[in-house]
Amino acid sequence: MKVLELLRVDAAEVVVNDQPLEACLANFSLQLRQIKSFLEQRDFVSLGDTLLYETSDTTPSWLACIEAVRQLIA
């Protein structure tokens, strides 16, 4: 988000996988907060479930976000 602000690009205008970039980043942030919470609580069953099932699409989505920003810069 900070890179886009520096480039004066509105993140709401960037679309990744048919959704705004802001939505992708918000989903990613939510998953990171969940992982952090499970680690702090030592809830390794929920952590394992989250890492296995809920974050399975995270890496391709994150790479798509990076590529969308790279295309804006180029």
All heavy atoms as a GROMACS GRO file, in nm:
protein
  584
    1MET      N    1   0.082  -0.119   0.000
    1MET     CA    2   0.000   0.000   0.000
    1MET      C    3   0.087   0.126   0.000
    1MET      O    4   0.053   0.222  -0.068
    1MET     CB    5  -0.092  -0.001   0.122
    1MET     CG    6  -0.196  -0.112   0.124
    1MET     SD    7  -0.310  -0.106  -0.015
    1MET     CE    8  -0.403   0.036   0.022
    2LYS      N    9   0.195   0.122   0.075
    2LYS     CA   10   0.282   0.240   0.082
    2LYS      C   11   0.348   0.267  -0.053
    2LYS      O   12   0.364   0.382  -0.092
    2LYS     CB   13   0.390   0.222   0.190
    2LYS     CG   14   0.334   0.214   0.329
    2LYS     CD   15   0.268   0.344   0.368
    2LYS     CE   16   0.214   0.338   0.509
    2LYS     NZ   17   0.138   0.457   0.542
    3VAL      N   18   0.384   0.160  -0.124
    3VAL     CA   19   0.444   0.178  -0.258
    3VAL      C   20   0.344   0.245  -0.350
    3VAL      O   21   0.378   0.338  -0.424
    3VAL     CB   22   0.491   0.044  -0.316
    3VAL    CG1   23   0.532   0.057  -0.461
    3VAL    CG2   24   0.605  -0.013  -0.233
    4LEU      N   25   0.220   0.200  -0.345
    4LEU     CA   26   0.116   0.261  -0.429
    4LEU      C   27   0.093   0.406  -0.391
    4LEU      O   28   0.072   0.490  -0.479
    4LEU     CB   29  -0.014   0.181  -0.420
    4LEU     CG   30  -0.008   0.040  -0.479
    4LEU    CD1   31  -0.138  -0.031  -0.454
    4LEU    CD2   32   0.026   0.043  -0.626
    5GLU      N   33   0.097   0.436  -0.262
    5GLU     CA   34   0.081   0.576  -0.219
    5GLU      C   35   0.194   0.662  -0.272
    5GLU      O   36   0.170   0.775  -0.318
    5GLU     CB   37   0.078   0.583  -0.066
    5GLU     CG   38  -0.050   0.532  -0.005
    5GLU     CD   39  -0.047   0.532   0.147
    5GLU    OE1   40   0.042   0.599   0.207
    5GLU    OE2   41  -0.132   0.466   0.206
    6LEU      N   42   0.316   0.610  -0.268
    6LEU     CA   43   0.430   0.685  -0.320
    6LEU      C   44   0.417   0.709  -0.471
    6LEU      O   45   0.459   0.813  -0.522
    6LEU     CB   46   0.560   0.612  -0.291
    6LEU     CG   47   0.605   0.612  -0.145
    6LEU    CD1   48   0.724   0.519  -0.126
    6LEU    CD2   49   0.640   0.753  -0.100
    7LEU      N   50   0.358   0.612  -0.540
    7LEU     CA   51   0.339   0.625  -0.685
    7LEU      C   52   0.210   0.700  -0.720
    7LEU      O   53   0.179   0.720  -0.836
    7LEU     CB   54   0.335   0.487  -0.750
    7LEU     CG   55   0.464   0.407  -0.743
    7LEU    CD1   56   0.441   0.265  -0.793
    7LEU    CD2   57   0.574   0.475  -0.822
    8ARG      N   58   0.138   0.740  -0.617
    8ARG     CA   59   0.010   0.810  -0.634
    8ARG      C   60  -0.090   0.730  -0.716
    8ARG      O   61  -0.157   0.780  -0.806
    8ARG     CB   62   0.032   0.948  -0.694
    8ARG     CG   63   0.115   1.037  -0.605
    8ARG     CD   64   0.144   1.168  -0.670
    8ARG     NE   65   0.254   1.234  -0.600
    8ARG     CZ   66   0.240   1.339  -0.523
    8ARG    NH1   67   0.123   1.390  -0.504
    8ARG    NH2   68   0.343   1.392  -0.462
    9VAL      N   69  -0.097   0.601  -0.682
    9VAL     CA   70  -0.190   0.509  -0.747
    9VAL      C   71  -0.295   0.471  -0.645
    9VAL      O   72  -0.262   0.435  -0.531
    9VAL     CB   73  -0.118   0.382  -0.798
    9VAL    CG1   74  -0.216   0.281  -0.852
    9VAL    CG2   75  -0.015   0.420  -0.903
   10ASP      N   76  -0.422   0.479  -0.683
   10ASP     CA   77  -0.531   0.440  -0.595
   10ASP      C   78  -0.542   0.289  -0.596
   10ASP      O   79  -0.569   0.227  -0.700
   10ASP     CB   80  -0.661   0.504  -0.642
   10ASP     CG   81  -0.777   0.475  -0.549
   10ASP    OD1   82  -0.754   0.422  -0.439
   10ASP    OD2   83  -0.891   0.506  -0.587
   11ALA      N   84  -0.523   0.226  -0.482
   11ALA     CA   85  -0.526   0.080  -0.472
   11ALA      C   86  -0.663   0.023  -0.509
   11ALA      O   87  -0.673  -0.090  -0.553
   11ALA     CB   88  -0.488   0.035  -0.332
   12ALA      N   89  -0.767   0.102  -0.495
   12ALA     CA   90  -0.901   0.055  -0.530
   12ALA      C   91  -0.916   0.036  -0.680
   12ALA      O   92  -1.002  -0.040  -0.725
   12ALA     CB   93  -1.006   0.152  -0.479
   13GLU      N   94  -0.832   0.102  -0.758
   13GLU     CA   95  -0.839   0.091  -0.903
   13GLU      C   96  -0.764  -0.030  -0.958
   13GLU      O   97  -0.784  -0.070  -1.071
   13GLU     CB   98  -0.785   0.217  -0.969
   13GLU     CG   99  -0.867   0.340  -0.940
   13GLU     CD  100  -0.806   0.466  -0.998
   13GLU    OE1  101  -0.705   0.456  -1.070
   13GLU    OE2  102  -0.861   0.573  -0.972
   14VAL      N  103  -0.676  -0.090  -0.876
   14VAL     CA  104  -0.599  -0.206  -0.919
   14VAL      C  105  -0.682  -0.331  -0.894
   14VAL      O  106  -0.727  -0.356  -0.783
   14VAL     CB  107  -0.465  -0.214  -0.842
   14VAL    CG1  108  -0.385  -0.335  -0.887
   14VAL    CG2  109  -0.386  -0.086  -0.859
   15VAL      N  110  -0.702  -0.410  -1.000
   15VAL     CA  111  -0.784  -0.531  -0.990
   15VAL      C  112  -0.695  -0.653  -1.004
   15VAL      O  113  -0.615  -0.663  -1.097
   15VAL     CB  114  -0.895  -0.531  -1.098
   15VAL    CG1  115  -0.975  -0.660  -1.092
   15VAL    CG2  116  -0.984  -0.410  -1.082
   16VAL      N  117  -0.710  -0.746  -0.910
   16VAL     CA  118  -0.633  -0.870  -0.910
   16VAL      C  119  -0.729  -0.986  -0.895
   16VAL      O  120  -0.806  -0.991  -0.798
   16VAL     CB  121  -0.531  -0.872  -0.793
   16VAL    CG1  122  -0.453  -1.002  -0.791
   16VAL    CG2  123  -0.438  -0.754  -0.801
   17ASN      N  124  -0.727  -1.075  -0.991
   17ASN     CA  125  -0.817  -1.192  -0.987
   17ASN      C  126  -0.963  -1.150  -0.966
   17ASN      O  127  -1.034  -1.204  -0.882
   17ASN     CB  128  -0.775  -1.291  -0.879
   17ASN     CG  129  -0.640  -1.353  -0.908
   17ASN    OD1  130  -0.598  -1.362  -1.023
   17ASN    ND2  131  -0.572  -1.395  -0.804
   18ASP      N  132  -1.006  -1.050  -1.040
   18ASP     CA  133  -1.144  -1.001  -1.038
   18ASP      C  134  -1.186  -0.940  -0.905
   18ASP      O  135  -1.305  -0.937  -0.872
   18ASP     CB  136  -1.243  -1.112  -1.077
   18ASP     CG  137  -1.219  -1.163  -1.217
   18ASP    OD1  138  -1.180  -1.082  -1.303
   18ASP    OD2  139  -1.238  -1.284  -1.241
   19GLN      N  140  -1.091  -0.893  -0.826
   19GLN     CA  141  -1.125  -0.822  -0.703
   19GLN      C  142  -1.025  -0.709  -0.682
   19GLN      O  143  -0.912  -0.717  -0.729
   19GLN     CB  144  -1.131  -0.915  -0.582
   19GLN     CG  145  -1.000  -0.980  -0.545
   19GLN     CD  146  -1.017  -1.069  -0.423
   19GLN    OE1  147  -1.124  -1.078  -0.363
   19GLN    NE2  148  -0.912  -1.135  -0.383
   20PRO      N  149  -1.065  -0.605  -0.611
   20PRO     CA  150  -0.972  -0.494  -0.587
   20PRO      C  151  -0.850  -0.540  -0.507
   20PRO      O  152  -0.859  -0.630  -0.424
   20PRO     CB  153  -1.054  -0.394  -0.505
   20PRO     CG  154  -1.195  -0.436  -0.519
   20PRO     CD  155  -1.196  -0.581  -0.553
   21LEU      N  156  -0.738  -0.476  -0.534
   21LEU     CA  157  -0.614  -0.508  -0.463
   21LEU      C  158  -0.633  -0.493  -0.313
   21LEU      O  159  -0.581  -0.572  -0.235
   21LEU     CB  160  -0.500  -0.419  -0.513
   21LEU     CG  161  -0.365  -0.436  -0.445
   21LEU    CD1  162  -0.310  -0.575  -0.470
   21LEU    CD2  163  -0.268  -0.331  -0.492
   22GLU      N  164  -0.708  -0.393  -0.273
   22GLU     CA  165  -0.732  -0.371  -0.129
   22GLU      C  166  -0.796  -0.494  -0.065
   22GLU      O  167  -0.762  -0.530   0.048
   22GLU     CB  168  -0.824  -0.250  -0.109
   22GLU     CG  169  -0.758  -0.119  -0.139
   22GLU     CD  170  -0.854  -0.003  -0.126
   22GLU    OE1  171  -0.973  -0.018  -0.156
   22GLU    OE2  172  -0.808   0.104  -0.085
   23ALA      N  173  -0.888  -0.560  -0.136
   23ALA     CA  174  -0.954  -0.679  -0.082
   23ALA      C  175  -0.854  -0.794  -0.067
   23ALA      O  176  -0.856  -0.866   0.033
   23ALA     CB  177  -1.070  -0.721  -0.171
   24CYS      N  178  -0.766  -0.810  -0.167
   24CYS     CA  179  -0.663  -0.914  -0.159
   24CYS      C  180  -0.572  -0.892  -0.039
   24CYS      O  181  -0.544  -0.984   0.038
   24CYS     CB  182  -0.577  -0.915  -0.285
   24CYS     SG  183  -0.652  -0.993  -0.426
   25LEU      N  184  -0.528  -0.769  -0.022
   25LEU     CA  185  -0.438  -0.737   0.089
   25LEU      C  186  -0.508  -0.749   0.224
   25LEU      O  187  -0.447  -0.793   0.322
   25LEU     CB  188  -0.379  -0.598   0.070
   25LEU     CG  189  -0.288  -0.583  -0.052
   25LEU    CD1  190  -0.239  -0.439  -0.065
   25LEU    CD2  191  -0.171  -0.678  -0.048
   26ALA      N  192  -0.635  -0.712   0.229
   26ALA     CA  193  -0.710  -0.724   0.354
   26ALA      C  194  -0.725  -0.871   0.393
   26ALA      O  195  -0.711  -0.906   0.511
   26ALA     CB  196  -0.847  -0.659   0.340
   27ASN      N  197  -0.751  -0.957   0.295
   27ASN     CA  198  -0.763  -1.100   0.321
   27ASN      C  199  -0.630  -1.156   0.370
   27ASN      O  200  -0.625  -1.233   0.467
   27ASN     CB  201  -0.809  -1.173   0.196
   27ASN     CG  202  -0.832  -1.320   0.220
   27ASN    OD1  203  -0.880  -1.360   0.324
   27ASN    ND2  204  -0.798  -1.402   0.123
   28PHE      N  205  -0.522  -1.115   0.306
   28PHE     CA  206  -0.389  -1.160   0.346
   28PHE      C  207  -0.357  -1.115   0.489
   28PHE      O  208  -0.307  -1.193   0.570
   28PHE     CB  209  -0.286  -1.105   0.247
   28PHE     CG  210  -0.147  -1.155   0.270
   28PHE    CD1  211  -0.115  -1.289   0.260
   28PHE    CD2  212  -0.045  -1.066   0.300
   28PHE    CE1  213   0.014  -1.335   0.282
   28PHE    CE2  214   0.084  -1.109   0.320
   28PHE     CZ  215   0.114  -1.244   0.312
   29SER      N  216  -0.389  -0.991   0.522
   29SER     CA  217  -0.366  -0.938   0.656
   29SER      C  218  -0.446  -1.013   0.761
   29SER      O  219  -0.396  -1.043   0.870
   29SER     CB  220  -0.400  -0.790   0.663
   29SER     OG  221  -0.313  -0.716   0.583
   30LEU      N  222  -0.570  -1.045   0.728
   30LEU     CA  223  -0.656  -1.120   0.819
   30LEU      C  224  -0.595  -1.257   0.848
   30LEU      O  225  -0.590  -1.301   0.964
   30LEU     CB  226  -0.796  -1.135   0.761
   30LEU     CG  227  -0.893  -1.221   0.841
   30LEU    CD1  228  -0.920  -1.158   0.977
   30LEU    CD2  229  -1.021  -1.242   0.764
   31GLN      N  230  -0.548  -1.324   0.744
   31GLN     CA  231  -0.488  -1.456   0.764
   31GLN      C  232  -0.362  -1.447   0.850
   31GLN      O  233  -0.340  -1.532   0.936
   31GLN     CB  234  -0.457  -1.520   0.630
   31GLN     CG  235  -0.581  -1.566   0.557
   31GLN     CD  236  -0.550  -1.626   0.422
   31GLN    OE1  237  -0.441  -1.610   0.369
   31GLN    NE2  238  -0.647  -1.696   0.366
   32LEU      N  239  -0.281  -1.345   0.828
   32LEU     CA  240  -0.161  -1.329   0.910
   32LEU      C  241  -0.196  -1.303   1.057
   32LEU      O  242  -0.131  -1.356   1.147
   32LEU     CB  243  -0.075  -1.214   0.857
   32LEU     CG  244  -0.002  -1.241   0.726
   32LEU    CD1  245   0.070  -1.115   0.680
   32LEU    CD2  246   0.095  -1.356   0.740
   33ARG      N  247  -0.300  -1.223   1.082
   33ARG     CA  248  -0.343  -1.198   1.220
   33ARG      C  249  -0.394  -1.326   1.285
   33ARG      O  250  -0.367  -1.352   1.404
   33ARG     CB  251  -0.449  -1.089   1.224
   33ARG     CG  252  -0.392  -0.949   1.212
   33ARG     CD  253  -0.492  -0.842   1.248
   33ARG     NE  254  -0.608  -0.839   1.158
   33ARG     CZ  255  -0.610  -0.779   1.040
   33ARG    NH1  256  -0.504  -0.716   0.995
   33ARG    NH2  257  -0.719  -0.781   0.965
   34GLN      N  258  -0.466  -1.409   1.209
   34GLN     CA  259  -0.514  -1.537   1.262
   34GLN      C  260  -0.396  -1.628   1.298
   34GLN      O  261  -0.395  -1.688   1.406
   34GLN     CB  262  -0.604  -1.608   1.161
   34GLN     CG  263  -0.739  -1.548   1.145
   34GLN     CD  264  -0.819  -1.620   1.036
   34GLN    OE1  265  -0.764  -1.676   0.943
   34GLN    NE2  266  -0.951  -1.617   1.050
   35ILE      N  267  -0.300  -1.636   1.209
   35ILE     CA  268  -0.182  -1.720   1.234
   35ILE      C  269  -0.109  -1.672   1.358
   35ILE      O  270  -0.072  -1.753   1.445
   35ILE     CB  271  -0.091  -1.721   1.110
   35ILE    CG1  272  -0.159  -1.798   0.996
   35ILE    CG2  273   0.045  -1.781   1.143
   35ILE    CD1  274  -0.092  -1.783   0.862
   36LYS      N  275  -0.090  -1.541   1.370
   36LYS     CA  276  -0.023  -1.485   1.488
   36LYS      C  277  -0.100  -1.519   1.615
   36LYS      O  278  -0.041  -1.560   1.716
   36LYS     CB  279  -0.009  -1.334   1.473
   36LYS     CG  280   0.056  -1.267   1.591
   36LYS     CD  281   0.060  -1.118   1.576
   36LYS     CE  282   0.115  -1.053   1.701
   36LYS     NZ  283   0.098  -0.909   1.700
   37SER      N  284  -0.231  -1.505   1.611
   37SER     CA  285  -0.314  -1.534   1.727
   37SER      C  286  -0.304  -1.680   1.768
   37SER      O  287  -0.290  -1.712   1.887
   37SER     CB  288  -0.460  -1.498   1.697
   37SER     OG  289  -0.543  -1.537   1.803
   38PHE      N  290  -0.310  -1.771   1.671
   38PHE     CA  291  -0.298  -1.913   1.702
   38PHE      C  292  -0.162  -1.947   1.760
   38PHE      O  293  -0.151  -2.030   1.851
   38PHE     CB  294  -0.325  -1.999   1.578
   38PHE     CG  295  -0.468  -1.991   1.529
   38PHE    CD1  296  -0.494  -1.990   1.393
   38PHE    CD2  297  -0.575  -1.985   1.616
   38PHE    CE1  298  -0.625  -1.982   1.346
   38PHE    CE2  299  -0.706  -1.977   1.571
   38PHE     CZ  300  -0.731  -1.976   1.435
   39LEU      N  301  -0.057  -1.882   1.711
   39LEU     CA  302   0.076  -1.905   1.766
   39LEU      C  303   0.085  -1.855   1.910
   39LEU      O  304   0.141  -1.922   1.998
   39LEU     CB  305   0.182  -1.837   1.680
   39LEU     CG  306   0.214  -1.904   1.548
   39LEU    CD1  307   0.299  -1.813   1.461
   39LEU    CD2  308   0.284  -2.037   1.571
   40GLU      N  309   0.030  -1.737   1.936
   40GLU     CA  310   0.033  -1.681   2.071
   40GLU      C  311  -0.046  -1.767   2.169
   40GLU      O  312  -0.007  -1.782   2.285
   40GLU     CB  313  -0.022  -1.538   2.070
   40GLU     CG  314   0.068  -1.439   2.002
   40GLU     CD  315   0.006  -1.302   1.985
   40GLU    OE1  316  -0.118  -1.287   1.999
   40GLU    OE2  317   0.082  -1.208   1.956
   41GLN      N  318  -0.156  -1.825   2.122
   41GLN     CA  319  -0.241  -1.908   2.207
   41GLN      C  320  -0.192  -2.052   2.215
   41GLN      O  321  -0.248  -2.133   2.288
   41GLN     CB  322  -0.384  -1.907   2.154
   41GLN     CG  323  -0.450  -1.773   2.157
   41GLN     CD  324  -0.583  -1.773   2.083
   41GLN    OE1  325  -0.638  -1.877   2.050
   41GLN    NE2  326  -0.636  -1.655   2.058
   42ARG      N  327  -0.090  -2.083   2.135
   42ARG     CA  328  -0.037  -2.219   2.125
   42ARG      C  329  -0.146  -2.317   2.081
   42ARG      O  330  -0.152  -2.431   2.127
   42ARG     CB  331   0.029  -2.263   2.254
   42ARG     CG  332   0.149  -2.178   2.290
   42ARG     CD  333   0.224  -2.237   2.406
   42ARG     NE  334   0.340  -2.158   2.441
   42ARG     CZ  335   0.458  -2.167   2.382
   42ARG    NH1  336   0.476  -2.250   2.284
   42ARG    NH2  337   0.559  -2.093   2.422
   43ASP      N  338  -0.233  -2.271   1.993
   43ASP     CA  339  -0.342  -2.352   1.937
   43ASP      C  340  -0.293  -2.411   1.804
   43ASP      O  341  -0.323  -2.361   1.696
   43ASP     CB  342  -0.466  -2.266   1.916
   43ASP     CG  343  -0.586  -2.346   1.870
   43ASP    OD1  344  -0.572  -2.467   1.843
   43ASP    OD2  345  -0.696  -2.288   1.862
   44PHE      N  346  -0.217  -2.518   1.815
   44PHE     CA  347  -0.151  -2.572   1.698
   44PHE      C  348  -0.247  -2.648   1.606
   44PHE      O  349  -0.220  -2.660   1.486
   44PHE     CB  350  -0.034  -2.660   1.740
   44PHE     CG  351   0.069  -2.583   1.819
   44PHE    CD1  352   0.094  -2.612   1.952
   44PHE    CD2  353   0.139  -2.479   1.760
   44PHE    CE1  354   0.187  -2.540   2.024
   44PHE    CE2  355   0.232  -2.405   1.832
   44PHE     CZ  356   0.256  -2.436   1.964
   45VAL      N  357  -0.359  -2.696   1.658
   45VAL     CA  358  -0.458  -2.761   1.573
   45VAL      C  359  -0.522  -2.658   1.479
   45VAL      O  360  -0.529  -2.678   1.357
   45VAL     CB  361  -0.566  -2.833   1.658
   45VAL    CG1  362  -0.678  -2.885   1.571
   45VAL    CG2  363  -0.502  -2.946   1.738
   46SER      N  364  -0.565  -2.545   1.534
   46SER     CA  365  -0.624  -2.439   1.452
   46SER      C  366  -0.520  -2.381   1.357
   46SER      O  367  -0.551  -2.349   1.242
   46SER     CB  368  -0.682  -2.329   1.539
   46SER     OG  369  -0.789  -2.378   1.616
   47LEU      N  370  -0.397  -2.368   1.404
   47LEU     CA  371  -0.289  -2.318   1.319
   47LEU      C  372  -0.269  -2.411   1.200
   47LEU      O  373  -0.262  -2.366   1.086
   47LEU     CB  374  -0.160  -2.306   1.399
   47LEU     CG  375  -0.036  -2.266   1.320
   47LEU    CD1  376  -0.052  -2.126   1.261
   47LEU    CD2  377   0.088  -2.274   1.408
   48GLY      N  378  -0.262  -2.540   1.226
   48GLY     CA  379  -0.246  -2.637   1.118
   48GLY      C  380  -0.361  -2.634   1.020
   48GLY      O  381  -0.341  -2.637   0.898
   49ASP      N  382  -0.483  -2.626   1.072
   49ASP     CA  383  -0.602  -2.619   0.984
   49ASP      C  384  -0.598  -2.493   0.898
   49ASP      O  385  -0.627  -2.498   0.778
   49ASP     CB  386  -0.730  -2.621   1.067
   49ASP     CG  387  -0.760  -2.758   1.126
   49ASP    OD1  388  -0.696  -2.858   1.082
   49ASP    OD2  389  -0.846  -2.766   1.216
   50THR      N  390  -0.563  -2.382   0.959
   50THR     CA  391  -0.557  -2.255   0.885
   50THR      C  392  -0.451  -2.261   0.776
   50THR      O  393  -0.476  -2.222   0.662
   50THR     CB  394  -0.528  -2.138   0.980
   50THR    OG1  395  -0.635  -2.128   1.074
   50THR    CG2  396  -0.514  -2.007   0.905
   51LEU      N  397  -0.333  -2.311   0.812
   51LEU     CA  398  -0.225  -2.318   0.714
   51LEU      C  399  -0.257  -2.416   0.601
   51LEU      O  400  -0.222  -2.391   0.486
   51LEU     CB  401  -0.094  -2.358   0.782
   51LEU     CG  402  -0.035  -2.254   0.876
   51LEU    CD1  403   0.084  -2.312   0.950
   51LEU    CD2  404   0.004  -2.129   0.800
   52LEU      N  405  -0.326  -2.523   0.633
   52LEU     CA  406  -0.356  -2.625   0.532
   52LEU      C  407  -0.473  -2.587   0.443
   52LEU      O  408  -0.465  -2.599   0.321
   52LEU     CB  409  -0.383  -2.759   0.601
   52LEU     CG  410  -0.407  -2.879   0.509
   52LEU    CD1  411  -0.284  -2.905   0.422
   52LEU    CD2  412  -0.440  -3.001   0.592
   53TYR      N  413  -0.582  -2.539   0.504
   53TYR     CA  414  -0.705  -2.519   0.427
   53TYR      C  415  -0.732  -2.375   0.386
   53TYR      O  416  -0.774  -2.348   0.275
   53TYR     CB  417  -0.825  -2.572   0.507
   53TYR     CG  418  -0.813  -2.719   0.539
   53TYR    CD1  419  -0.797  -2.761   0.670
   53TYR    CD2  420  -0.814  -2.815   0.439
   53TYR    CE1  421  -0.785  -2.896   0.702
   53TYR    CE2  422  -0.801  -2.948   0.468
   53TYR     CZ  423  -0.787  -2.989   0.600
   53TYR     OH  424  -0.774  -3.122   0.630
   54GLU      N  425  -0.712  -2.282   0.479
   54GLU     CA  426  -0.753  -2.144   0.452
   54GLU      C  427  -0.650  -2.062   0.376
   54GLU      O  428  -0.684  -1.963   0.313
   54GLU     CB  429  -0.789  -2.074   0.584
   54GLU     CG  430  -0.910  -2.135   0.650
   54GLU     CD  431  -0.947  -2.065   0.778
   54GLU    OE1  432  -0.917  -1.946   0.793
   54GLU    OE2  433  -1.006  -2.131   0.865
   55THR      N  434  -0.524  -2.101   0.384
   55THR     CA  435  -0.421  -2.023   0.316
   55THR      C  436  -0.371  -2.090   0.189
   55THR      O  437  -0.271  -2.047   0.132
   55THR     CB  438  -0.301  -1.997   0.410
   55THR    OG1  439  -0.243  -2.122   0.447
   55THR    CG2  440  -0.342  -1.920   0.533
   56SER      N  441  -0.440  -2.192   0.141
   56SER     CA  442  -0.392  -2.265   0.024
   56SER      C  443  -0.387  -2.178  -0.101
   56SER      O  444  -0.304  -2.200  -0.189
   56SER     CB  445  -0.478  -2.389  -0.002
   56SER     OG  446  -0.612  -2.352  -0.026
   57ASP      N  447  -0.474  -2.078  -0.110
   57ASP     CA  448  -0.475  -1.989  -0.226
   57ASP      C  449  -0.398  -1.859  -0.202
   57ASP      O  450  -0.392  -1.774  -0.290
   57ASP     CB  451  -0.620  -1.953  -0.264
   57ASP     CG  452  -0.699  -2.074  -0.308
   57ASP    OD1  453  -0.637  -2.167  -0.363
   57ASP    OD2  454  -0.821  -2.075  -0.288
   58THR      N  455  -0.338  -1.847  -0.085
   58THR     CA  456  -0.273  -1.723  -0.048
   58THR      C  457  -0.150  -1.693  -0.134
   58THR      O  458  -0.134  -1.580  -0.182
   58THR     CB  459  -0.234  -1.724   0.100
   58THR    OG1  460  -0.352  -1.741   0.177
   58THR    CG2  461  -0.166  -1.596   0.141
   59THR      N  462  -0.064  -1.792  -0.155
   59THR     CA  463   0.058  -1.768  -0.231
   59THR      C  464   0.028  -1.726  -0.375
   59THR      O  465   0.081  -1.624  -0.421
   59THR     CB  466   0.151  -1.889  -0.227
   59THR    OG1  467   0.186  -1.916  -0.092
   59THR    CG2  468   0.278  -1.866  -0.309
   60PRO      N  469  -0.057  -1.798  -0.449
   60PRO     CA  470  -0.088  -1.752  -0.585
   60PRO      C  471  -0.153  -1.614  -0.586
   60PRO      O  472  -0.124  -1.532  -0.674
   60PRO     CB  473  -0.183  -1.858  -0.640
   60PRO     CG  474  -0.160  -1.978  -0.557
   60PRO     CD  475  -0.118  -1.928  -0.423
   61SER      N  476  -0.237  -1.586  -0.488
   61SER     CA  477  -0.302  -1.456  -0.480
   61SER      C  478  -0.199  -1.346  -0.452
   61SER      O  479  -0.203  -1.239  -0.513
   61SER     CB  480  -0.408  -1.457  -0.371
   61SER     OG  481  -0.466  -1.331  -0.355
   62TRP      N  482  -0.107  -1.372  -0.360
   62TRP     CA  483  -0.002  -1.275  -0.326
   62TRP      C  484   0.086  -1.248  -0.448
   62TRP      O  485   0.119  -1.134  -0.477
   62TRP     CB  486   0.079  -1.327  -0.209
   62TRP     CG  487   0.188  -1.235  -0.164
   62TRP    CD1  488   0.320  -1.259  -0.171
   62TRP    CD2  489   0.174  -1.104  -0.109
   62TRP    NE1  490   0.390  -1.151  -0.121
   62TRP    CE2  491   0.303  -1.055  -0.083
   62TRP    CE3  492   0.064  -1.024  -0.079
   62TRP    CZ2  493   0.325  -0.929  -0.029
   62TRP    CZ3  494   0.087  -0.899  -0.026
   62TRP    CH2  495   0.215  -0.852   0.000
   63LEU      N  496   0.123  -1.353  -0.520
   63LEU     CA  497   0.205  -1.336  -0.641
   63LEU      C  498   0.130  -1.255  -0.747
   63LEU      O  499   0.190  -1.173  -0.818
   63LEU     CB  500   0.248  -1.472  -0.696
   63LEU     CG  501   0.348  -1.549  -0.609
   63LEU    CD1  502   0.370  -1.688  -0.665
   63LEU    CD2  503   0.478  -1.473  -0.595
   64ALA      N  504   0.000  -1.277  -0.758
   64ALA     CA  505  -0.081  -1.201  -0.853
   64ALA      C  506  -0.086  -1.053  -0.813
   64ALA      O  507  -0.081  -0.965  -0.900
   64ALA     CB  508  -0.222  -1.258  -0.862
   65CYS      N  509  -0.093  -1.025  -0.684
   65CYS     CA  510  -0.090  -0.885  -0.636
   65CYS      C  511   0.042  -0.819  -0.673
   65CYS      O  512   0.043  -0.705  -0.722
   65CYS     CB  513  -0.109  -0.880  -0.485
   65CYS     SG  514  -0.273  -0.923  -0.428
   66ILE      N  515   0.150  -0.888  -0.650
   66ILE     CA  516   0.282  -0.833  -0.681
   66ILE      C  517   0.294  -0.807  -0.830
   66ILE      O  518   0.343  -0.702  -0.873
   66ILE     CB  519   0.394  -0.927  -0.632
   66ILE    CG1  520   0.395  -0.928  -0.480
   66ILE    CG2  521   0.530  -0.885  -0.687
   66ILE    CD1  522   0.485  -1.034  -0.420
   67GLU      N  523   0.248  -0.901  -0.911
   67GLU     CA  524   0.256  -0.885  -1.058
   67GLU      C  525   0.171  -0.767  -1.105
   67GLU      O  526   0.212  -0.692  -1.193
   67GLU     CB  527   0.212  -1.013  -1.127
   67GLU     CG  528   0.226  -1.009  -1.277
   67GLU     CD  529   0.369  -0.984  -1.324
   67GLU    OE1  530   0.464  -1.025  -1.256
   67GLU    OE2  531   0.385  -0.922  -1.431
   68ALA      N  532   0.054  -0.749  -1.045
   68ALA     CA  533  -0.032  -0.635  -1.084
   68ALA      C  534   0.037  -0.503  -1.055
   68ALA      O  535   0.032  -0.410  -1.136
   68ALA     CB  536  -0.166  -0.644  -1.010
   69VAL      N  537   0.104  -0.493  -0.940
   69VAL     CA  538   0.174  -0.370  -0.905
   69VAL      C  539   0.295  -0.351  -0.998
   69VAL      O  540   0.323  -0.241  -1.043
   69VAL     CB  541   0.215  -0.371  -0.757
   69VAL    CG1  542   0.306  -0.254  -0.723
   69VAL    CG2  543   0.092  -0.370  -0.668
   70ARG      N  544   0.365  -0.460  -1.028
   70ARG     CA  545   0.480  -0.451  -1.119
   70ARG      C  546   0.437  -0.400  -1.256
   70ARG      O  547   0.507  -0.320  -1.318
   70ARG     CB  548   0.546  -0.588  -1.132
   70ARG     CG  549   0.630  -0.625  -1.014
   70ARG     CD  550   0.695  -0.759  -1.030
   70ARG     NE  551   0.776  -0.760  -1.152
   70ARG     CZ  552   0.826  -0.870  -1.207
   70ARG    NH1  553   0.802  -0.986  -1.151
   70ARG    NH2  554   0.899  -0.862  -1.315
   71GLN      N  555   0.322  -0.445  -1.304
   71GLN     CA  556   0.273  -0.399  -1.434
   71GLN      C  557   0.239  -0.251  -1.430
   71GLN      O  558   0.256  -0.181  -1.530
   71GLN     CB  559   0.153  -0.482  -1.478
   71GLN     CG  560   0.190  -0.622  -1.519
   71GLN     CD  561   0.070  -0.706  -1.557
   71GLN    OE1  562  -0.043  -0.658  -1.555
   71GLN    NE2  563   0.094  -0.831  -1.592
   72LEU      N  564   0.189  -0.202  -1.318
   72LEU     CA  565   0.160  -0.059  -1.305
   72LEU      C  566   0.288   0.023  -1.312
   72LEU      O  567   0.290   0.130  -1.373
   72LEU     CB  568   0.092  -0.030  -1.171
   72LEU     CG  569  -0.056  -0.054  -1.163
   72LEU    CD1  570  -0.102  -0.035  -1.020
   72LEU    CD2  571  -0.129   0.039  -1.255
   73ILE      N  572   0.392  -0.027  -1.250
   73ILE     CA  573   0.518   0.046  -1.245
   73ILE      C  574   0.584   0.048  -1.382
   73ILE      O  575   0.644   0.149  -1.421
   73ILE     CB  576   0.611  -0.015  -1.138
   73ILE    CG1  577   0.551   0.004  -1.000
   73ILE    CG2  578   0.749   0.046  -1.146
   73ILE    CD1  579   0.620  -0.072  -0.891
   74ALA      N  580   0.575  -0.063  -1.454
   74ALA     CA  581   0.644  -0.074  -1.585
   74ALA      C  582   0.586   0.011  -1.691
   74ALA      O  583   0.511   0.088  -1.699
   74ALA     CB  584   0.639  -0.219  -1.632
   0.00000   0.00000   0.00000
